[in-house]
Amino acid sequence: MSVRRFIDTNILIYAFSPAGPKVAVAEQVMADGGVISVQILNEFANVCRRKLGMSWAEIADDVALIGAAMSPILPLTPETHESARAIAERYKIAFYDALLIASAVEAGCDTLLTEDLHNGAAIEGVTIRNPFLS
């Protein structure tokens, strides 16, 4: 049985970074594909614009590449929001982290790749994995 992976924004940011110790791992994760939500695209565009100073055209090009590598790209729905609120309350985690998990559950993913949550934790049937740990 294959693993269905949900990919967090930070992985994609590293994949499009010009240099650094995490770039190769992030590029491999992106090449292997996975599932994302519109939340990930929103966060990606925000970080690229505000922190990396990229033009809107550059961001659009990168988002097109992400769209080609990631499937599906889930919408954010009122039901996803409701599920995220319940997860945030139940597990005492930040809302946007809970929204990632709710989206991963909705997509039938069993793994969430991120460096922002506790590696190895299982929340709602989704196991957190930090791909940068050896």
C-alpha positions as CSV (number, residue, x, y, z in Angstrom):
1,M,0.0,0.0,0.0
2,S,1.5,3.4,-1.0
3,V,1.7,6.3,1.3
4,R,-0.5,9.3,0.5
5,R,1.3,12.5,1.5
6,F,0.1,16.0,2.3
7,I,2.9,18.5,1.7
8,D,3.3,21.7,3.9
9,T,4.2,25.1,2.6
10,N,7.7,25.1,4.1
11,I,8.8,22.2,2.0
12,L,7.8,24.0,-1.2
13,I,9.5,27.2,-0.1
14,Y,12.7,25.3,0.4
15,A,12.2,23.6,-3.0
16,F,12.2,27.0,-4.7
17,S,15.0,28.5,-2.6
18,P,18.2,29.4,-4.4
19,A,20.5,27.6,-1.9
20,G,20.6,26.0,1.5
21,P,20.9,22.6,3.2
22,K,17.3,21.7,2.8
23,V,16.9,22.5,-0.9
24,A,17.8,19.0,-2.2
25,V,15.5,17.2,0.2
26,A,12.6,19.6,-0.6
27,E,13.2,19.2,-4.3
28,Q,13.0,15.4,-4.0
29,V,9.8,15.6,-1.9
30,M,8.2,17.9,-4.6
31,A,9.4,15.5,-7.4
32,D,7.8,12.6,-5.6
33,G,4.5,14.5,-5.5
34,G,1.8,14.8,-3.0
35,V,-1.4,16.5,-2.1
36,I,-1.8,20.2,-1.1
37,S,-4.6,22.6,-0.5
38,V,-5.3,26.1,-1.6
39,Q,-4.1,27.1,1.9
40,I,-0.6,26.0,0.8
41,L,-0.7,28.0,-2.4
42,N,-1.9,31.1,-0.4
43,E,0.9,30.7,2.1
44,F,3.5,30.1,-0.6
45,A,2.5,33.2,-2.5
46,N,2.6,35.3,0.7
47,V,6.0,34.1,1.8
48,C,7.5,34.5,-1.8
49,R,6.2,38.0,-2.1
50,R,6.8,39.3,1.5
51,K,9.9,37.5,2.6
52,L,11.6,36.5,-0.7
53,G,10.7,39.7,-2.7
54,M,9.6,37.7,-5.7
55,S,7.5,39.4,-8.4
56,W,4.0,38.3,-9.0
57,A,5.0,36.8,-12.4
58,E,7.7,34.7,-10.7
59,I,5.2,33.5,-8.1
60,A,2.7,32.6,-10.8
61,D,5.4,30.6,-12.6
62,D,6.3,28.7,-9.4
63,V,2.7,28.1,-8.5
64,A,2.2,26.6,-12.0
65,L,5.1,24.2,-11.4
66,I,3.7,23.3,-8.0
67,G,0.3,22.6,-9.6
68,A,1.9,20.3,-12.1
69,A,3.7,18.3,-9.4
70,M,1.0,18.1,-6.7
71,S,-2.3,16.4,-7.2
72,P,-4.9,17.1,-6.1
73,I,-5.1,20.7,-4.9
74,L,-7.9,20.7,-2.5
75,P,-10.2,23.7,-2.0
76,L,-10.9,25.1,1.5
77,T,-14.5,24.5,2.4
78,P,-16.6,25.4,5.4
79,E,-16.5,21.7,6.4
80,T,-12.7,21.7,6.3
81,H,-12.7,24.8,8.5
82,E,-15.1,23.2,11.0
83,S,-13.0,20.1,11.2
84,A,-9.9,22.2,11.7
85,R,-11.5,24.1,14.6
86,A,-12.3,20.8,16.3
87,I,-8.8,19.4,15.7
88,A,-7.2,22.6,17.1
89,E,-9.3,22.4,20.2
90,R,-8.9,18.6,20.7
91,Y,-5.1,18.5,20.2
92,K,-4.3,22.0,21.5
93,I,-2.5,23.0,18.3
94,A,-2.5,26.2,16.2
95,F,-5.5,26.6,13.9
96,Y,-3.5,26.7,10.7
97,D,-1.6,23.5,11.6
98,A,-5.0,22.0,12.4
99,L,-6.2,23.1,9.0
100,L,-3.4,21.2,7.3
101,I,-4.3,18.1,9.2
102,A,-8.0,18.5,8.4
103,S,-7.2,18.9,4.7
104,A,-4.9,15.8,4.9
105,V,-7.7,13.8,6.5
106,E,-10.1,15.0,3.9
107,A,-7.8,13.9,1.1
108,G,-7.2,10.5,2.6
109,C,-3.6,11.1,3.4
110,D,-1.8,9.1,6.0
111,T,1.3,11.4,6.2
112,L,1.9,15.1,6.6
113,L,5.3,16.3,5.6
114,T,6.3,19.4,7.6
115,E,9.0,20.6,9.9
116,D,6.5,22.6,12.0
117,L,4.9,19.8,14.1
118,H,6.3,17.1,16.3
119,N,7.9,14.4,14.1
120,G,6.2,11.0,14.6
121,A,3.0,12.4,16.2
122,A,-0.2,10.9,14.9
123,I,-3.2,13.2,14.7
124,E,-6.6,12.0,13.4
125,G,-4.8,9.1,11.6
126,V,-2.2,11.3,9.9
127,T,1.4,10.8,10.9
128,I,3.6,13.9,11.0
129,R,7.0,13.4,9.3
130,N,9.8,15.9,9.1
131,P,11.7,15.0,5.8
132,F,14.7,17.0,6.9
133,L,15.5,14.7,9.8
134,S,17.9,11.9,9.0
